[in-house]
Each structure stands twice: as structure tokens, then as C-alpha cells.
Amino acid sequence: MGKKDDMKAALECRQPQGSVPIWELEFHLWDEVSGKHFVRGPEFEQLTTDERAKALGSNAEVILSVCEDLHFAAVTAPGTPWEQAPGVLAYYVLPEESAWAQMRVLQEMAPRDLMLIGEATGVLCPPIGDEYMEFMYKLYDAPEEIDELARQNLGSALERAKRLRDMGLEAVMCAADVADSNGPFCRPEQMERFVYPYLRKWAEKLREMGLYAILHTDGMIEPILEKLADSGIHALQALDPVAGVDIRKVKKAIGGRVCLCGNVDCGLLESGPADKIYEATRDLLRDCKGGGGFVLGASNAVFRETPIAHYRSMLKAWEDHGAY
């Protein structure tokens, strides 16, 4: 039994035989941990065809060396650009077809003990930036357009999931923020129309493909936990402490039905101090690892601003308290 087996057990809400698995939604400290350079974004786009092929290989070596160093049981494959804020692209990105090529190289080079997780988002959520207000108005003024967007989005996501499965990946993530700090974005009747049916269908089809279905959402989701648990997803990632979500309450409510992934506060990981990170992680492990169905990680992505020494404080708590 190894780390991937522990990850599978957690996703199936079983207790691993080894330790609580570690997985990050996204990890941006590849250079800082490895001492090498992960080639991405505009820098990658300027390379020649031969240089790109070499970069994909060296990128995979960086990712896999960091996964081994930090004891990751799973790693999210590099994706295509998404906006963290209007006009600001996320850090861990490659052009569309190069992202697929990077996944192929990673899958070929990855040890058998590491799970590669892809992204295929089958649920609509409000966009950020200039499109936000237009989307929210359409929820009321043109709901049939939202219906069509939701159908198209689900169809595209399922095609992407099939491609990921055929590549050999075992788990797929839907990154759809259905809530903010105040609660769900939509009214209950809108959630019933635009969100829940598509989440259920997405999870159902992924299970039919033999894939694990993981939903990432930020925000205050406690009012909709039962709906999420009944959707058929294997796991829920984030459990957003900034929005006031208490993972202990969530585990009491739906633990055993849905694996919980998170939820060390990203702000704490950035600002520290190290002893507080250790204590928070220790307490989280003590409270949530029992019975399985728990994956340790940050409450969102591990951003570039996170000191690696702080992240290692989280790992030290895992080394001391993460074993079953």
C-alpha cells in the first residue's frame, strides 16, 4: 500500500492504511522547492518546437521531484489560463494543447504511487470581471440563455473528462465557485435549475467512466451541504475558512458520504507564524482524520507568496500527526 492507495481510500471515504494523503488544488512553488525552473505562460509560448518538447520534460521532472519531496499523494495537472482577477492570469498555466502535452509527459513519467488529477468543469458559476454583472442579470432576464450555457458547458466538460480518462488519469476536478462569503450566488430555485442538475449529471457520468469526481468551490457552502453530498461527487475541496466554513461541522454533517479536502487557511500559510501553522494543522488532523475521508492541503491554491518554510511547517505537523 502506498500514497495513491491512501488517496483512493480517502476519496472513497475509507480510512487509509498509511497516512492522511496530501493534495493541493494548485501549487505554485515549483521553482522554490526544486531549485529548478518550471517553464510556463508567455515564456513557454516563445519557445521553438524543440525547446517546448525539452521544457515539457524538464517541467515534469520538476513537478515529480517536488511531489516526492513534499509527500504529495496526488498532483493537479497544469491547466489552461484562468483569471485570478480581471486581467491577471493564474500562475500555473500553459497554452491549451501544450497543457495536454504536459499531462501526457507527466502521466508517462509519474511513479505508480502518484495520482494525476485533471480539470473538467461541468458546472456554471458566475464569471469574474466585466462579465459578472451581465451573467447575473441573465439569471433573471434571460434564464433560457443560462440553461443553454449550462448544457453546453456540461457537454464540453464531459468530452474533456473522456479525453482525460483515455489518457490514463483517474480523477477529475470541477472548479466552480457556487458561493461567496455570504452564501450561494443564486437563489434556491436558481440553484435547482442551473447548478444541482448539472453537478449530479457531471458526477454520474464521471463515475460511469471510472473516474473520481472532485468539486472545488469557495464560499459559505454550509447551507447547501446536503445538496452537494447528494450530488454523487466523491470529494469536496476548499472548505473555505475565510468564508467561515467550519470543516469540523462539515465532517459531522456529511463525513462518510463525501471526502473533505483542505483546509489549512491560505492566509495563515502566507503570513504565519510557523508555530501557528503547525498548531492549526495538528488540530485539523486530530479532528478530521478519524475514519478516513480526509485529504490534507491548503484551503485554496498554494500561491507564490507562500514562504516554503511555512508550508514545511504544515508538513511537519503531518509527519507528527498524519499517520493512522
C-alpha positions, -999 to 999 in steps of 0.1 A, spaced: 0 0 0 13 35 -8 3 71 -12 -20 66 -42 -38 38 -23 -42 62 6 -56 88 -17 -81 64 -33 -92 52 2 -98 88 13 -118 96 -19 -139 66 -12 -144 77 24 -124 48 37 -96 50 62 -62 47 46 -37 22 58 -8 46 58 -13 84 64 -36 112 55 -29 119 18 -17 153 8 -30 171 -24 -31 207 -34 -57 223 -57 -28 241 -73 8 245 -62 29 275 -74 62 270 -56 78 246 -80 109 267 -85 113 275 -48 112 238 -38 131 222 -66 157 249 -72 150 245 -109 127 264 -133 92 255 -143 86 270 -178 51 284 -182 29 310 -198 44 336 -222 79 323 -216 67 288 -229 49 303 -259 81 320 -272 100 287 -274 106 267 -306 90 233 -311 122 215 -300 126 238 -270 90 232 -260 95 194 -260 125 198 -238 106 221 -215 78 196 -211 102 170 -200 121 193 -176 88 206 -162 76 171 -155 109 164 -137 104 195 -115 68 186 -107 77 150 -98 107 159 -77 86 183 -57 58 158 -53 83 133 -38 99 160 -16 66 172 -2 49 137 1 21 145 -23 -3 116 -30 -18 135 -59 -10 165 -81 -32 186 -103 -20 187 -139 -11 221 -154 -42 238 -168 -50 265 -193 -52 302 -183 -78 313 -158 -82 348 -143 -74 352 -106 -85 388 -110 -95 409 -141 -66 408 -165 -44 388 -141 -38 352 -153 -31 324 -129 4 312 -124 4 275 -132 -7 276 -169 3 265 -204 -13 270 -238 -42 246 -244 -26 219 -265 7 222 -246 -12 217 -213 -24 184 -228 11 175 -239 24 183 -204 -2 159 -190 9 131 -213 45 136 -204 36 137 -167 15 106 -169 43 87 -187 69 98 -162 49 97 -130 56 69 -105 28 44 -99 23 59 -64 12 94 -76 -24 102 -87 -27 128 -115 -58 149 -113 -72 168 -143 -98 195 -146 -131 194 -165 -156 219 -150 -191 208 -157 -210 234 -136 -215 270 -144 -205 297 -119 -205 335 -122 -175 348 -141 -153 374 -126 -145 408 -141 -167 427 -166 -188 396 -174 -201 392 -139 -229 417 -140 -241 405 -174 -243 369 -162 -262 379 -130 -287 399 -150 -293 370 -174 -302 347 -144 -333 368 -141 -338 384 -175 -328 355 -198 -328 323 -179 -332 302 -210 -298 315 -222 -282 303 -189 -299 270 -195 -282 267 -228 -249 278 -215 -251 252 -187 -259 224 -212 -231 234 -235 -207 237 -206 -216 202 -192 -212 187 -227 -177 202 -232 -167 191 -197 -177 155 -203 -158 154 -236 -128 167 -217 -132 142 -190 -133 114 -216 -101 126 -230 -85 127 -195 -97 92 -188 -83 79 -221 -50 95 -212 -50 74 -181 -60 99 -154 -81 86 -125 -96 117 -110 -112 149 -124 -119 182 -107 -148 206 -113 -136 241 -103 -168 260 -99 -173 286 -71 -210 283 -64 -209 305 -34 -191 335 -19 -186 345 18 -223 353 21 -236 320 8 -246 306 -26 -245 330 -55 -280 320 -67 -314 318 -51 -325 283 -41 -348 279 -71 -320 290 -94 -296 265 -78 -322 238 -85 -324 249 -122 -288 259 -131 -264 241 -107 -276 209 -90 -289 190 -121 -256 196 -139 -235 187 -109 -254 155 -105 -251 146 -142 -214 155 -142 -207 133 -112 -228 105 -126 -211 104 -159 -176 106 -143 -185 76 -121 -196 57 -152 -162 65 -168 -145 51 -137 -132 85 -126 -132 101 -92 -153 133 -92 -140 162 -71 -158 196 -67 -138 227 -58 -159 256 -45 -150 285 -23 -175 304 -2 -200 297 26 -215 263 15 -228 251 48 -265 259 38 -261 236 7 -241 207 22 -269 182 18 -274 191 -18 -237 187 -25 -235 154 -7 -264 141 -26 -249 151 -60 -227 120 -63 -194 137 -60 -166 118 -43 -149 148 -27 -153 185 -19 -123 207 -19 -116 241 -1 -140 241 29 -133 278 29 -122 291 64 -122 327 52 -159 324 44 -165 309 79 -169 273 69 -161 250 98 -147 218 85 -155 200 117 -192 208 113 -190 197 77 -174 164 87 -202 158 112 -228 166 86 -216 148 56 -184 129 66 -186 93 54 -206 104 23 -181 129 8 -143 131 12 -132 165 26 -101 181 11 -84 211 27 -85 232 48 -54 249 61 -60 286 58 -41 300 28 -38 334 46 -22 316 76 2 298 53 13 331 38 15 352 69 25 326 95 39 324 121 52 289 117 42 277 151 6 287 144 6 268 111 19 237 129 -8 240 156 -36 246 132 -26 217 110 -21 194 141 -56 203 153 -71 198 119 -55 163 116 -66 153 151 -102 164 145 -107 153 109 -86 122 101 -106 97 121 -124 72 99 -108 85 68 -124 106 41 -100 134 46 -72 149 24 -48 175 38 -40 206 19 -44 244 17 -78 259 16 -72 271 -19 -41 272 -41 -6 274 -26 3 308 -41 38 322 -49 35 345 -19 36 315 4 70 310 21 81 275 16 93 274 52 56 280 62 45 251 40 70 228 56 56 237 90 23 222 78 42 192 66 60 188 99 26 186 117 15 160 91 47 140 98 39 141 135 2 136 134 -9 124 100 -4 86 103 -32 62 110 
